[in-house]
Amino acid sequence: MDATTPYPRWRHVLFGGWAGIRGGDSLVIALALPYVALHGAPLPGRDAVIFITFVVILITLVVQGLTLAPLIRLLRIAGGKEEEAEERYARTASIQAGAKALDRIAAEGSAELETTAELRKMVAHRPERLDESASSTVSAHLRARLTMIAEEREAVIALRDRNEISDTVMRRLQQEFDHEEVLLHQRYGTRD
């Protein structure tokens, strides 16, 4: 376990132990019993051992399977929030990366003041709505926003590379970046 991965809670460990896969090895061992004994006669009780092993596994799975929901309630295990937290974290990091890119663009003077002001407002109040005023402003706006998206995309990839977010969260955000890029190109009549 690396330094960034927290130890699981005792409740999750207990639940994992209770719900763990049971019987696979037992069935393999029972099926591996030879058909005949050393003296060449059929192995006595082989079929009974396989049948009993299968029944025990089936009963264990059914009985334990029926106890899983009550055990979850008893242990007060709640799940499904990790991915949402990762996504919030990734969104925040990508917005910050985009804002840094916008600061850099503004410092370089490669975008007009009204364009950077508009993009700052957009970053502060998403979802984005673009204002088409003049073609030079539109072009500067498009270039600046595409640069921001590129930086946001890189920030999300870096989070995934450091195992701070999952591939699923990264793909979801990248899909949104792709969608926004397509919409920007459609809105301004440009193509890659």
C-alpha positions in Angstrom: 0.0 0.0 0.0 1.5 3.4 -1.0 1.4 6.6 1.0 -1.6 8.0 -0.8 -3.8 5.0 -0.3 -5.5 5.0 3.1 -6.1 1.8 5.0 -9.6 0.5 4.6 -12.0 0.9 7.6 -12.5 -2.1 9.8 -16.1 -2.3 8.8 -15.1 -2.7 5.1 -12.5 -5.3 5.9 -15.1 -7.3 8.0 -17.7 -7.0 5.2 -15.1 -8.0 2.5 -14.2 -11.1 4.6 -17.8 -12.1 5.0 -18.7 -11.5 1.4 -15.5 -13.0 0.0 -15.5 -15.7 -2.6 -16.0 -19.1 -1.0 -15.7 -22.6 -2.2 -13.8 -22.1 -5.5 -10.7 -23.9 -4.3 -12.8 -26.6 -2.6 -14.6 -27.4 -5.8 -11.4 -27.5 -7.8 -9.8 -29.8 -5.2 -12.8 -32.1 -5.2 -12.9 -32.2 -9.0 -9.1 -33.0 -9.0 -9.7 -36.2 -7.1 -8.6 -39.1 -9.4 -11.2 -41.3 -10.9 -9.4 -44.5 -10.0 -7.3 -45.5 -6.9 -3.7 -46.8 -7.1 -4.9 -50.4 -7.6 -7.0 -49.4 -10.6 -10.4 -49.6 -9.0 -12.8 -46.6 -9.0 -12.1 -44.2 -6.2 -14.8 -44.8 -3.6 -16.8 -41.8 -2.6 -15.5 -39.4 -5.3 -19.0 -38.6 -6.6 -20.2 -38.1 -3.0 -17.3 -35.7 -2.2 -18.0 -33.6 -5.3 -21.7 -33.5 -4.5 -21.3 -32.6 -0.9 -18.7 -29.9 -1.8 -21.1 -28.4 -4.3 -24.0 -28.4 -1.9 -21.9 -26.8 0.9 -20.7 -24.1 -1.5 -24.3 -23.5 -2.8 -25.7 -23.2 0.7 -22.9 -21.0 1.9 -23.4 -18.7 -1.1 -27.2 -18.5 -0.7 -27.2 -18.1 3.1 -24.3 -15.6 3.1 -25.8 -13.8 0.1 -29.0 -13.3 2.0 -27.1 -11.8 5.0 -25.2 -9.2 3.0 -27.9 -6.5 3.0 -28.5 -6.8 6.7 -24.8 -6.8 7.4 -24.3 -3.6 5.3 -27.1 -1.9 7.4 -25.6 -3.3 10.7 -22.1 -2.0 9.9 -23.5 1.2 8.5 -21.5 0.9 5.3 -22.1 3.6 2.8 -20.5 3.6 -0.6 -20.5 5.4 -3.9 -19.2 8.8 -2.6 -15.6 8.2 -3.5 -16.0 8.7 -7.2 -18.1 11.9 -6.7 -15.4 13.3 -4.4 -12.7 12.4 -7.0 -14.7 14.1 -9.7 -15.2 17.3 -7.6 -11.5 17.3 -6.9 -10.6 16.8 -10.6 -13.1 19.5 -11.6 -11.6 22.0 -9.1 -8.0 21.1 -10.3 -9.0 21.5 -13.9 -10.7 24.9 -13.3 -7.6 26.1 -11.4 -5.4 24.9 -14.3 -7.6 26.8 -16.8 -7.5 29.9 -14.7 -3.7 29.7 -14.5 -3.6 29.4 -18.3 -5.9 32.4 -18.6 -3.6 34.4 -16.2 -0.6 33.5 -18.4 -2.5 34.5 -21.6 -3.5 37.8 -20.0 0.1 38.4 -18.8 1.5 37.7 -22.3 -1.0 40.1 -23.8 -2.1 37.6 -26.4 -5.8 38.2 -25.7 -7.8 41.4 -25.4 -8.8 42.7 -22.0 -12.5 42.2 -22.6 -11.8 38.6 -23.7 -9.8 37.7 -20.5 -12.5 39.5 -18.3 -15.2 37.5 -20.0 -13.3 34.2 -19.6 -12.7 35.0 -15.9 -16.4 35.6 -15.5 -17.1 32.3 -17.3 -14.7 30.4 -15.1 -16.4 31.9 -12.0 -19.9 31.1 -13.2 -20.1 27.9 -15.2 -21.8 26.6 -17.4 -20.1 28.6 -20.1 -21.9 30.9 -22.4 -19.9 32.6 -25.1 -20.6 36.1 -26.3 -20.0 36.8 -30.0 -19.2 40.4 -30.4 -16.5 41.0 -33.0 -14.5 38.5 -35.1 -11.2 39.4 -33.5 -12.7 39.1 -30.1 -14.2 35.8 -31.1 -10.9 34.5 -32.4 -9.1 35.6 -29.3 -11.8 34.2 -27.1 -11.7 30.9 -28.9 -7.9 30.6 -28.7 -7.9 31.5 -25.1 -10.6 29.1 -24.1 -9.0 26.2 -26.1 -5.7 26.9 -24.3 -7.6 26.8 -21.0 -9.2 23.5 -22.0 -5.9 22.1 -22.9 -4.4 23.0 -19.5 -7.5 21.7 -17.7 -7.1 18.4 -19.6 -3.5 18.1 -18.7 -4.3 18.8 -15.0 -6.9 15.9 -15.0 -4.4 13.6 -16.7 -1.8 14.5 -14.1 -4.2 13.7 -11.3 -4.9 10.3 -12.9 -1.2 9.6 -13.4 -0.6 10.3 -9.7 -3.5 7.9 -8.9 -5.5 10.7 -7.2 -8.5 10.0 -9.5 -9.7 7.0 -11.3 -9.7 6.4 -15.1 -13.5 6.6 -15.0 -13.5 10.1 -13.6 -10.7 11.2 -16.0 -12.7 9.9 -19.0 -15.9 11.6 -17.9 -14.1 15.0 -17.6 -12.2 14.5 -20.9 -15.5 13.7 -22.6 -16.8 17.1 -21.3 -13.7 18.8 -22.5 -14.1 17.2 -25.9 -17.8 18.2 -26.0 -17.0 21.8 -25.2 -14.3 21.9 -27.8 -16.7 20.7 -30.5 -19.3 23.2 -29.4 -16.7 26.0 -29.5 -15.6 25.0 -33.0 -19.3 24.8 -34.1 -20.2 28.1 -32.6 -17.3 29.9 -34.2 -17.3 28.0 -37.5 -13.8 26.6 -37.1 -12.3 23.2 -37.3 -9.1 21.6 -35.9 
